Structures are given as structure tokens and as C-alpha cells.
Amino acid sequence: MRLMTLQDLARVNPIANRHWLSAVDRATSMWLRMPGSIQIDIEGPMPTGERPMIYACNHTHSLDFLPVRYAMYQRGQEWCTWIKPRAYLSRVQSILFANTGNIPMVSRGYLLAADFQQLIGRKPTQDEYLTLREHIDHGARLDCSSIFEALRSTDRDMLGRNFESSRESYSYAIHQLFSEMMTATLKIAKRAIAAGRHMQIYPQGTVSHRLTRARTGVVQAAAALDLPIVPVAISGVPQALAGGLRRKGGRIVIRFGSPIRVRAPQGFQAFNADHERRAARMLELRAADLTFAIDRLLDAPHRISREVDAPRATVARFL
């Protein structure tokens, strides 16, 4: 299993293989337009200006990025998709995603699970993961078990960042590692934006048949990159696509909403724990605005439901 480190991020270049990426987009377009298979309808004021934007999409299927890429390709626009490091865990997948215009986006959950895997030699159990999340997010105390003590006191290379337990706490180290890795991600994104690429992000953070609330990461990215967020609603993909690349046929509808502008407080630093806490209300409100904007564009089967909670975070989401 290959775990993504700071050094790996430094080598990411999502615009290095432009011609190969264009060939992939052409192949995707041909596959989606094969006779008697899938009808794709595109609705709403899809922006056509030269300035890149962030396209924030709901996520109902592992392949729902394909019809959106088709929509972009039809309009001569290029973009990069922000994806989880899990996609890079095998060598074959790493080569594939490194050459198809993707940008790795870590999370604190991934860093907890990956550092645990690297030090302890196995994935954390669900209970261990949830205990560590409570410690990192809310300052809950860790018990004196040998595993938690090893995490707190073992000096090590923590996914590319040096951790010395005598100088900083385990919790602080995780937060700093997250900030440093997201700073590297933003640098990658800025290079892609300078080359004219749009950004595509799944603000839910996970696949769900019904829309769940947007997380604040997309708002922070928009503030850091000074880009508007375009809500994008994708309906019908689970009905049209089976597992893998098998098609069931049907109608996919992609609806584009009006851009949302993010105005962060002066001096705001994205993905910094202290700044996140101080700007929490603004971040949550803008994320709620985005959730509502996507929801009203969706077909009924995919709209948010008060009876359906967001999928519970599990270690499988990261490793």
C-alpha cells in the first residue's frame, strides 16, 4: 500500500500530459454517446468565460465525473478533479490518476489513518479511528493503551513531516501536517489555474445517492484560490451506469447554477485549524448556501432528505 506523503505531493503535476488527457476526454465522449445507451441533457447557464472556476458537484456514483467531463469537453473547457489520496494507493491507479488531470486532497481523517498504518503496521479499527478523531477535533483525552501511547510518543517521519514528541503534541502535529499538505495542494491548483484549468470538487466528501451537506473544504479552497463556486447537480447516474464501466442506459441530467462568491475575513488562512475555528460561522454558512443551491437543481430521487444522515465516516473512506 502506497501512502501519500508531502514529498509525493511535491511531484504532482496535473497538467503535464495534456495531449493524453485530451485523448481520454475524447474517448469518454465517444463512450457516453454510443447509440442506444445514455442520453445526457445539460441545463442551466454553464459559465463560458476564460476565468477558471470551482465546479462543486453532488456525488451519487463513483463515475459521475465522466458525464460532467463530457459537458466540459463539449464546450472546449479543461479542468482538474480534486480526489482522495486513496486513489493513489496502488501503483497502477497512481499512474492512471497522475495522468488524467487530478489533484490529491488529503483530509485529517486520512492523515490519522495513514500515520496509524505507517507506525502500527495495520489500519485502525473503527473505534480507534473515532477515538483519535475526538482527540484531534475536540481535545478528548486518549487512554494509556500501548497503541495510543506509541502514536503520542514515537518520534518519526509522519508522512513527510518530522514529528518530535518532546517539541509538540500528536494532535498539533496532525493539524500542522494537514495544513502543510493542503498548502502544497493549493500550490498545485494555482499552477493548473494559471494554465486555464477549472477545478472540480465533490463538497460532500463521499458518495451518497441523496445529497448530503457540503463540507467547508470547498469554501476554504475558493477563498484561498479567489475563485467563484459553481453549483452543479448531477441526476440519473446511478440509474444509467452499473458497476464498473457497464451501462444500463437512461437519462443523465447536468444542471449548472449561478456562481457563489466567497468573501473570507482579512488575513484568513485556509486549512489552518486556528483560522478555521475563528471563521467557522462564515464557512458553515457558505457551505450551507452551496448545499441549498445544489439541492434545488437536483431531481427528486437525489435531493437531500432529513431522514437520511450523511454516511458515517469509516476507515475504508481513506485506506
Buried (B, 14 or more C-beta within 10 A) or exposed (E): EEBBBBEBBEEBEBBEBEEEBEEBBEEBBEBBEEEEBBBBEBEBEBBEEEEBBBBBBBBBBEBBBBBBBBBBBBEEBBBBBBBBBBBBBEEEEBEBBBBBBBBBBBBBBBBBBBBBBBBBEEBBEEEBBBBBBEBBEEEEEBEEEEBBEEBBEEEBBBBBBEBEBEEEEBBEBBBBBBBBBBBBBBEBBEBBBEEEBBBBBBBBBBBBBBBBBBBBBBBBBBBBBEBBBBBBBBBBBBBBBEEEEEBEEBEBBBBBBEBBEBEBEEEBBBBBBEBBEBBEEBBBEBBBBBBBBBBEBBBEEBBBEEEEEBEEBBBEBBB
